Amino acid sequence: MTALSQYDRLESLGLWRAARTDQRREVIVSFGNATLVVSDAAGRPLSHWSLPAIVQLNQGVVPAVFAPDADAAESLEIDDPIMIDAINTVRGQIVKAQPRRGRLRQGLTAAVLIAVTVAAATWGPALLRDQAAGSLSDLRRAQVGAAVLGHLQASTGPACRGAQGRAALQTLQTRLFGMNRTGQVIVLPGVLPGPASLPGNLSVIDRATLVRYDDPFVTAGDIVAARTRDDDPVQDILRHAGLRATVHLLTSGALPDSALASYAAYLLDQGQPPVTEPQLIAAFGAAKIPTAPYAELRTARGQNGARLMTAKPLGGSEPQPVLTDAAWLQLQSICDS
């Protein structure tokens, strides 16, 4: 069990201020997937912080004062020792995962750059991307996914976290993928060209799909589509970022934030390539949902949907509901509370 999964249901109270001149307000602090979520008493998100970037401004002191980064205007005061320990444990794991920056590392930097350049010329960009993506630990992948999600939220607004809506979303995930499901589904209030899969097992859909299509099978289809991609999401980021960012990842263990921001802008503008119809038909069959309702959404997005309209992934059997009517209404309102 990683530190992230160990603390994913932990919550505590805190005192948060959006700027140094603002008054502090009581908030609820909880963990997302590689993020720290600051919400008001009604569960409405006020801020999302990337866990790997968080700094404690008063080391060894309780109450602990945290910030999303060293230069941020925001601050969060927490006196719950369990939550303080949880945040510091995750940060400690990240520090341990980082390469040591000793003299040997500095002396080898030029040699590594030369070797990587030769490898790029010899193997080609694809194999270099394979090498770079394979070098990332699960914790690093979660860090990359959280960073991209943060850039997305800067444009769309914070992820929707209405309490009843989140419960309905968890029920839907369990129905689609079983009790041993992994990962997290994020609903963003802004419009996306399509579902997105991010490193760290993050699947991102938009509120518009919930509202425009009054059919839970359509939303279920978007979630399944995000999970069905054969491509490693890190690979997609590297393809978009280019050779320079790939080399940076190989030599430093991290991707430039500018590359992640650019990728988030790409997701908002163009979106990830759509999953093929044969892949969707197989995945929908495994999830026991029909393909025809999702065909309408695919067609509206300018994607192929003809085979989905006529496919019978359930072999002619009637599909079982993915949500009750009440739970579906709660999910549709996830951004309203």
N, C-alpha and C positions, 0 to 999 in steps of 0.2 A: 504494500500500500504506500503510495507516495504521500508527501505532505499535503498536496492539493486535494487528493481524494479523502484523506483523513479528516480534513476540516471543512468539507464542502457543505455541511449542514449547520455549521456553527454560526451563531448570531450573538451580538452584544450591543449594548447602548454606547453611544459616544457623543462628543460635543464637536460639531463641525462648523467651520466658517469658510465661506467661499473666497473671501479676500481678507487681508490682514486688518482692514478697517471695519469689517463687518462684525456684528455681534454673533457670538456662538449660539448654535441651536442644537437641541437634542435630536439625535438621529439613530437609526438602526444600521448597524454594520454587519455585513454578511459576505460570504465568499461566492464568487461565480467561478467560471473556468479560467483560472489564472488572472482573475480580477477581484478587486475589493469593491463591493457595492455599498454606497452610502445612500440610504433611503429615509424618507420622512415617516411619521408614525402610521400613515395610511399605506405604506409600502411603495410609494411613488419614488423612483430613483432620482436622486439629486446629482450624483456624480459616480463615475466609474474610474477606478485607478488600476493600472497595470501592476500586479503584485511584484514582478521582478524589479520595477523601477522605484518602489516605495523606499523612503528613507525615514529613519527615526531621528528627530531633531534634538532629542535630549537623552542620549544613550544612558541606560542604567537607571533611569528615573521613572517613578510611577506617580501620577498618571503619565503614560507615554504619549508623546506628541509626534504624529506621523505627517508626512507630506507626500504627494504623488511623485515628486522629484526634488532635488536640492534647491531649485530656484522657484518652486511653485508658490503662488499666493495662497492656495488652499492649505488648510491644516485640519487635523483630526486628533482629538484628545480621547484616549481610552484608558480606563482604570481597571478593566477586566483582565486579570492576569492570564486567563486561558487564551483570550483573543490576542493579547500582546505576544504570548509565547507562540501562538499559531503563525502570526505575521512574521515574527523573527525566525521561526523554523523554516518557513518557505524561503525567506531571503537567504538564510544560511545554506540551504541546499543549492541555491543558485550560485552563491559564492564558491562553494566547493566544486561545482560543475565547471566553473570558469577556468581556463588555462592559467597557469602561474606565469606572471610576467617578470621573470628574472632576467639576468644578463644573457643566459643561454638563449632564451626566447628572442630577445632583441637582436642577438647576434645572428640568429638563424632566419630572421625575417626576410632579408634580401635573398637568401638561398631558397626559401620557400616560394617567394614570388617568382623566381626564375624557374623553379621546378613546375609550378602551376602553369606558367606561360608555355613551357615546353609541352606539358600534358595537354593543354588546350589545343595546341597545334597538332599534336600527335593523335589524340583520341577524338577531338571534336567537342563542341559545347555540350552535347547530350550526355556523354560519359562523365564530363566534369560536373554537370548538374547532379548526376547520380551520386558521385562521390561526395559532393557538398551536402546533399539532402540526407545521405546515409550517415553523415557525421553528427547529425543533430540528435540529442537525447530527447526523451519525451518531455522533460521539463523545458528544454529550449524550444521545442515545438509549441508548447503551450504559451511560452513567452511571445513567440512570433504571432500566433493566432490572436492573443490578447491585444497586441500592438495594432494589428490590422483592424480588429474590431473597434479599438479606440478611435482610429482615424475614420472609420465608417460612421461612428456615432457623432463625430464632430460635424458631419454633414447632415445626418438624418435626425439627430436628437438621441437621447439615451434609450437604451433597449427597454422594451415594455416589460413591466414586472408586476402587474396587478396580481394580487395574491390568489384570487380564484382562477384567474386566467392561467397562472403558472401551474396550479394544481391540475387543471384540465389538460394543459400541454404535457405534463408528466404522464397523465393517464393515456393520452394519445401515443406517446413514445412507447410506453409499455405494451399497448395493444399492437403496435407495428413491429416492435423488435424484441419483445419478451422482457421478462423480469431482469435478465442479465444485460440489459442494454447499457451501452457506454456512451459517453459524449453528452453534449448539451445542445438544445435547440434555442436559438436566439430570435426573437421577433423585433424587428426594427420599425419605427413609425414611418420612415421615409420609403419611397418607392424604389425597388430594385428591378433590374432587367430580368432576374431569375434567381433561384436559390443559389447559395454559395456554400462551399465547403472550405473551412479554414483549418490550419494546423491546430493540433490540440483537440481534435474531435469536436469542433464547433460547426454546427449547421445553422445557416442564417437564412431566414425568410422575411417577407415584409407584411405589414399590416394590411396593405391593399388586397392581397390575396384572400385574407380572412373576410374582408368586407364585401368585395365585389362578387365573390362566388359563394353563395349561401349553401355550400355543400362541404361537409367535413372531409369527404373523399378527395376533394381538390387540394385542400391544405395538406392532407396526409400524403398526397402524391408529391407535393413540393418537398416535403421532408424526406421522403424516400429517395427522390431524385438527388437531393444533396448528398445523401449517404451512399449513392450508387456509383459515384465516380471512381473509375479505375486509377486515375492519376493521383499521385501524391500531391496534396495542395502546396507543399513546399516547392515541388517541381514547377508548378504553375507560377508561383511567385518568382522563382529564379528565371523562368523563361521570359517573364515580363520585365524583370529587373536588368537582365543582360549579363554579359561576361564579367564586367567589373564588379558587380555586386556578388556574383558567385565566387570570384576570387577573394573578395573581402570576407565572405563567410568562411571559406577554407582557411584563411590565414588568421582571422581574429575570432572565429566562433560566433559571430553575430552579423546580422544584416543591417545596413545603414537605414536609419529611420526614414530618410527621404525615399528610399526604395519601397518601404512598406506603405508610406503615404501615397506614393504614386500608384501602387497596386490597389489600394482602397479606392482611389479615384477611378481606376480602370473598372473595378467591380460595379461602381455606381453608374458608369457610362455605358459599358458594353456587357459586363457580366462574364462569367465563366462559360466556356463552350457547352452547349446542351448535351445531355446524356443521350445516347442513341436509343431509338425505339426498341430494338431487341433487348438491350440492357434493361430498359424500364419494364418491359413486359415480364422478364424473368424476376426482377426485383419486386414488382407489384404482386406477382404470384406468391413469392416467398412471404410477403407481408399480408397476403390474403385481402387485397383490395382491388377493385375493378380499375381498368385503365380508361374507360370511356369518359368519365367525368373530367379527368385530367387532360384529355385530348383538346377540349375547348380552350383551356388555358394555354396549352402549347401553341395552338393555332393563333390565338390572340397575340402571342409573343413572336409570331413569324417563324415558328419552328414546326417541324414535321409532326403531324398528329393523326394521319390517316390510319396507320396500322394500330395505333392505340384505340381508335374509335371502334374497330372491328375485332380486336383481340379478345380472347377469353382466357385470361390467366388463371381463372378459378375453375376452368373446365365445365362451365355451365352452371355451377352451383351459385346460389344466392349469397352475396357478400354479407358478412356480419357487420353491424354498425361499429364504427371506430370510437364514437362518443355518444352519450345520451344527448337528447335535445337540450337539456339544462346545461350540461358541460360544454356543448358547442357554443351556446350563447355566452357562457363565461369566457371561453377562449376568444371569441370575437371581440370581447370587451377588455382584453388584456392590456390595451394601451390607454384605457379610459380611467383607470384607477390606480 
